[in-house]
């Protein structure tokens, strides 16, 4: 697996810097959102989001240490945390409120990144890329279904102050389409750039 592109990217010093920057920005964003509670996050259930969104900051390093991953999976780690950072900044900076299409754009972009993270983990240990695009596409489709289910449940009972989540049938269907499409794009790109050169022959 010495020729695995994702392992080479993980070893690059710039990847480590980017990963750390994403993690620091994510933690700082939640510290501001919860600690200062600006008007832009009212009704956005930031207290509920925090444990879920910050989980990768803690879980990935712990798993990497326990499994003795070498090099550290900076690529997958950064790609996994990036969607949570973008969503948090969208709320914190009021972008969701100011630009109606922000949710649509981020659903597509975030699932490109999320599925990219899936493949960045996968291609550390797997060289076979047969059906890899469809595996990533399926992963993205499953995660958006569960994400929408969670959003619906939270909005129904108002848990965590989620009164600002104005969900509609059209919005949910749109999110499912945009995220699954973004996942397909992310899967195609990740398989092309992160899979082993030997498995492409």
C-alpha positions in Angstrom: 0.0 0.0 0.0 3.1 2.2 -0.3 1.7 3.6 -3.5 -1.7 4.6 -2.1 -2.3 8.3 -2.9 -4.3 8.9 0.3 -1.4 7.7 2.4 0.9 10.0 0.6 -1.5 12.9 1.2 -1.8 12.0 4.8 2.0 12.2 5.2 2.2 15.7 3.7 2.8 18.4 6.3 0.3 20.7 4.6 -2.5 18.2 5.2 -1.8 18.1 8.9 -2.0 21.9 9.0 -5.3 22.0 7.1 -6.7 19.3 9.4 -5.8 21.2 12.5 -7.1 24.4 11.1 -10.5 22.8 10.4 -10.7 21.3 13.9 -9.7 24.6 15.6 -12.2 26.6 13.6 -15.0 24.1 14.3 -14.4 24.2 18.1 -14.0 28.0 18.1 -17.3 28.4 16.1 -19.2 26.4 18.7 -17.6 28.2 21.6 -18.9 31.5 20.1 -22.3 30.1 19.1 -23.0 28.6 22.5 -21.0 30.9 24.7 -22.1 34.2 23.2 -25.4 33.0 21.7 -25.7 35.6 18.8 -29.1 36.2 17.3 -28.1 34.3 14.2 -28.2 31.0 16.0 -31.5 31.4 17.8 -33.7 28.4 17.2 -30.9 26.5 15.4 -30.4 23.8 18.2 -26.7 24.6 18.5 -26.6 22.8 21.9 -28.0 19.7 20.3 -25.7 19.9 17.3 -22.5 20.4 19.4 -22.0 16.8 20.6 -22.7 15.4 17.1 -20.7 18.0 15.2 -17.7 17.9 17.6 -17.6 14.1 17.9 -15.1 13.7 15.0 -12.7 16.0 16.8 -12.5 13.5 19.6 -13.4 10.1 18.1 -11.1 10.0 15.1 -7.9 10.7 17.1 -8.9 8.1 19.7 -9.6 5.4 17.1 -6.4 6.3 15.2 -4.3 6.0 18.4 -6.0 2.7 19.4 -5.5 1.2 16.0 -2.0 2.7 15.7 -2.7 4.2 12.3 0.4 5.4 10.6 0.3 7.9 9.1 -2.5 9.6 10.9 -5.6 9.9 8.7 -5.4 13.7 8.3 -7.2 13.6 4.9 -10.2 11.7 6.1 -10.3 13.6 9.4 -10.4 17.0 7.7 -12.9 15.9 5.2 -15.2 14.5 7.9 -15.0 17.6 10.0 -15.3 20.1 7.2 -19.1 19.7 6.5 -19.8 20.3 10.2 -17.7 23.4 10.1 -19.4 24.8 7.0 -22.9 24.2 8.4 -21.9 25.8 11.7 -20.4 28.9 10.0 -23.5 29.1 7.8 -25.6 29.5 10.9 -23.2 31.5 13.0 -22.6 34.1 10.3 -26.3 34.3 9.3 -25.6 33.0 5.8 -28.6 30.6 5.9 -30.9 33.5 6.8 -29.5 36.0 4.3 -29.2 33.7 1.3 -32.1 31.3 0.6 -30.1 28.8 -1.5 -27.4 28.3 1.1 -29.0 25.2 2.5 -29.2 23.7 -1.1 -25.6 24.5 -1.9 -24.2 23.2 1.4 -26.2 20.0 1.2 -24.4 19.2 -2.1 -21.0 20.4 -1.1 -21.1 18.8 2.4 -21.9 15.4 0.9 -19.1 15.7 -1.6 -16.8 16.1 1.4 -18.5 13.5 3.6 -18.3 10.8 0.9 -14.7 11.9 0.2 -14.0 11.2 3.9 -15.5 7.7 3.6 -13.2 6.9 0.7 -10.2 8.5 2.4 -10.7 6.1 5.3 -11.5 3.1 3.0 -8.5 3.5 0.6 -6.0 3.5 3.5 -6.6 -0.3 3.7 -8.4 -1.4 0.5 -7.0 -1.4 -3.0 -9.9 -2.9 -4.8 -11.9 0.0 -6.5 -14.5 -2.2 -8.1 -18.0 -0.9 -7.1 -16.2 1.8 -5.0 -18.2 4.6 -6.7 -21.5 2.9 -5.9 -20.4 2.1 -2.3 -19.7 5.7 -1.7 -22.9 6.8 -3.4 -24.8 4.3 -1.1 -23.0 5.6 2.0 -24.0 9.2 1.1 -27.6 8.2 0.4 -27.9 6.4 3.7 -26.4 9.2 5.7 -28.7 11.9 4.2 -31.8 9.7 5.0 -30.7 9.4 8.7 -29.8 13.1 8.8 -33.2 14.2 7.5 -34.9 11.8 10.0 -32.9 13.4 12.9 -33.8 16.9 11.7 -37.4 16.0 11.6 -37.4 14.4 15.1 -35.6 17.4 16.6 -37.9 19.9 14.9 -41.0 18.0 16.0 -40.2 18.1 19.7 -38.2 21.3 19.7 -35.3 19.6 21.4 -32.3 21.8 21.9 -34.2 24.9 20.9 -34.8 23.8 17.3 -37.8 26.0 16.7 -36.0 27.6 13.8 -35.9 24.5 11.7 -38.8 25.2 9.3 -38.9 21.8 7.5 -41.3 21.1 4.6 -41.9 18.1 2.4 -40.4 19.9 -0.6 -37.3 20.9 1.5 -36.7 17.3 2.6 -37.1 15.9 -0.9 -34.7 18.6 -2.2 -32.2 17.8 0.5 -32.3 14.1 -0.3 -31.7 14.7 -4.0 -29.0 17.3 -3.6 -27.1 15.4 -0.9 -27.2 12.1 -2.7 -26.1 13.8 -5.9 -23.3 15.5 -4.1 -22.4 12.1 -2.6 -22.2 10.6 -6.1 -19.9 13.4 -7.3 -17.7 13.1 -4.2 -17.5 9.3 -4.7 -16.4 9.7 -8.3 -13.8 12.3 -7.5 -12.5 10.4 -4.4 -12.2 7.1 -6.2 -10.3 8.8 -9.0 -7.8 10.6 -6.8 -7.5 8.6 -3.6 -7.5 5.0 -4.8 -4.3 3.0 -5.4 -2.7 3.4 -8.8 -2.2 -0.3 -9.0 -6.0 -0.9 -8.7 -6.7 1.3 -11.7 -5.0 -0.9 -14.2 
